[in-house]
């Protein structure tokens, strides 16, 4: 047995993707309602990214805007995603609130 070490970027990526695959399987077996399953998968992935899963640690989620995209938005007179924004925070805590707004249920 080898000494403990930090996981490689590839191992971290694969662990996160494995967790997402298990999440899909869980929701597929939990309900026959497609909408409930899709919302469950989305909420579960956001919860995992936020660090609310024992299977994976929290991950930073922040926009990575390309300078060309920023220039395009500016030329169109539209707001753009900043390059230096911090982590978006606890995404799963805001999911259902935003879902209600999108569905027009404010």
Buried (B, 14 or more C-beta within 10 A) or exposed (E): EEEEEEEEEEEBEEBBEEBBEEBBEEBEEEEEEEEEBEBBBBBBBBBBBBEBBEEBEEEEEEEEBEEEBBEEBEEEEEEBEEEEEEEBEBBBEEBEEEEEEEEEEE
